[in-house]
Amino acid sequence: MLALDLINAPRWHDLAPGVRVQMRPLTTAVMVATRSDPAVEAAPEEASDEERAVAFAKALARRAVLGWEGIGDADGNPINPSPEAIDALLDVWPIFEAFQLTYVSKGLLLEQEKNASALSPNGPSAGATDIAKPARKRAKTAQAG
């Protein structure tokens, strides 16, 4: 069953110890806008899938991040989110991975669920029966060396 979350409010996501990011919900509007982001469209044709994924994640984060805690400049002073700061944040590998797992993958979970195949009502999985004969007795335990 698809459970709809009717509360379409920003949420806080913990990306690392002491680092929290407030993000808007991952909606269709956010995804569609990210797909047409100039940085995503500017990716060269020879760019690898990984390079495209990073460009997309950064564009998505620039649209989604509303606020954060535990992020500062080189001197340790808290800074506000900006496009440059968000890109720099996602350049930190553990943060990028956490962003993908806590924000992006939850939005794509439904996409994965629809990729599962049901049994075919009239294909090879219909009415499948076991054809192997049951074992007559238990297998012997291997001897210790």
C-alpha positions as CSV (number, residue, x, y, z in Angstrom):
1,M,0.0,0.0,0.0
2,L,1.2,3.5,-0.8
3,A,1.2,5.6,2.3
4,L,0.7,9.3,1.4
5,D,2.3,11.8,3.7
6,L,-0.1,14.7,3.5
7,I,2.1,16.9,5.7
8,N,4.1,18.7,3.0
9,A,6.4,20.6,5.4
10,P,10.2,20.9,5.5
11,R,12.0,18.3,7.5
12,W,15.4,18.1,9.3
13,H,17.8,15.4,8.1
14,D,20.9,14.4,10.1
15,L,23.8,14.1,7.5
16,A,26.7,13.6,10.0
17,P,27.2,13.9,13.7
18,G,26.4,17.5,14.5
19,V,25.3,18.4,11.0
20,R,21.5,18.8,10.3
21,V,20.0,20.1,7.2
22,Q,16.4,21.3,6.8
23,M,15.0,20.4,3.4
24,R,11.7,20.8,1.6
25,P,9.9,17.6,0.7
26,L,11.1,15.8,-2.4
27,T,8.1,16.4,-4.7
28,T,7.5,16.0,-8.4
29,A,7.9,19.8,-8.8
30,V,11.4,19.7,-7.2
31,M,12.5,16.8,-9.3
32,V,11.2,18.3,-12.6
33,A,12.8,21.6,-11.8
34,T,16.1,19.9,-11.0
35,R,16.1,18.0,-14.3
36,S,15.9,21.2,-16.2
37,D,18.5,23.0,-14.0
38,P,21.1,24.7,-16.2
39,A,24.0,22.9,-14.4
40,V,22.4,19.6,-15.1
41,E,21.7,20.4,-18.8
42,A,25.2,21.8,-19.2
43,A,26.8,18.5,-18.5
44,P,28.8,17.5,-21.5
45,E,27.6,14.4,-23.5
46,E,30.9,12.6,-22.7
47,A,30.3,13.0,-18.9
48,S,30.1,9.8,-17.0
49,D,27.0,8.7,-15.1
50,E,28.8,9.5,-11.9
51,E,29.6,13.1,-13.0
52,R,26.0,13.5,-14.0
53,A,24.8,12.1,-10.7
54,V,26.9,14.6,-8.8
55,A,25.7,17.5,-10.9
56,F,22.1,16.4,-10.4
57,A,22.6,16.0,-6.6
58,K,24.0,19.4,-6.2
59,A,21.3,21.0,-8.3
60,L,18.7,19.1,-6.2
61,A,20.3,20.2,-2.9
62,R,20.4,23.8,-4.1
63,R,16.6,23.6,-4.5
64,A,15.9,21.6,-1.4
65,V,18.1,23.0,1.4
66,L,16.3,25.6,3.4
67,G,18.6,25.8,6.4
68,W,21.2,24.0,8.4
69,E,23.0,23.6,11.7
70,G,26.6,22.6,12.4
71,I,28.1,24.0,9.2
72,G,30.6,26.8,9.2
73,D,33.5,28.5,7.3
74,A,37.2,27.7,7.6
75,D,37.4,29.8,10.8
76,G,34.5,27.9,12.4
77,N,31.9,30.6,12.1
78,P,28.4,29.4,11.2
79,I,27.4,30.2,7.7
80,N,24.0,30.3,5.9
81,P,23.2,28.1,3.0
82,S,24.2,29.5,-0.4
83,P,24.5,27.8,-3.8
84,E,28.3,27.8,-3.4
85,A,28.2,26.5,0.2
86,I,25.7,23.8,-0.7
87,D,27.9,22.6,-3.5
88,A,30.9,22.6,-1.2
89,L,29.0,20.6,1.4
90,L,28.1,17.9,-1.2
91,D,31.8,17.8,-2.1
92,V,32.4,16.1,1.2
93,W,31.9,12.4,0.4
94,P,30.2,11.2,3.7
95,I,27.8,14.1,3.4
96,F,27.0,13.4,-0.2
97,E,26.3,9.7,0.6
98,A,24.1,10.7,3.6
99,F,22.2,13.1,1.4
100,Q,21.6,10.4,-1.2
101,L,20.5,7.9,1.4
102,T,18.4,10.1,3.7
103,Y,16.8,12.4,1.1
104,V,17.1,11.2,-2.5
105,S,16.7,7.4,-2.0
106,K,13.5,7.9,0.1
107,G,12.0,9.8,-2.8
108,L,13.0,7.2,-5.2
109,L,11.8,4.2,-3.1
110,L,8.5,4.2,-4.8
111,E,10.2,4.2,-8.2
112,Q,12.1,1.0,-7.2
113,E,9.0,-0.7,-5.9
114,K,7.3,-0.4,-9.3
115,N,10.3,-2.1,-10.9
116,A,9.5,-5.4,-9.2
117,S,7.9,-8.0,-11.4
118,A,4.8,-9.8,-10.4
119,L,4.3,-13.5,-11.3
120,S,3.1,-13.9,-14.9
121,P,-0.5,-15.2,-14.9
122,N,0.2,-17.2,-18.1
123,G,4.0,-17.3,-18.4
124,P,6.7,-19.6,-17.1
125,S,6.0,-18.8,-13.4
126,A,2.3,-19.6,-13.7
127,G,1.4,-22.7,-11.7
128,A,5.1,-23.6,-11.3
129,T,5.7,-26.8,-9.4
130,D,8.7,-28.4,-7.9
131,I,10.3,-31.1,-10.1
132,A,13.2,-32.1,-7.7
133,K,12.6,-35.2,-5.7
134,P,12.9,-34.8,-1.9
135,A,16.0,-36.2,-0.3
136,R,15.6,-39.7,1.2
137,K,17.6,-38.9,4.3
138,R,19.7,-36.2,5.9
139,A,23.2,-35.5,4.5
140,K,26.1,-36.7,6.7
141,T,28.1,-34.1,8.6
142,A,31.6,-33.5,7.2
143,Q,34.4,-35.0,9.3
144,A,36.6,-32.7,11.2
145,G,40.2,-32.5,9.7
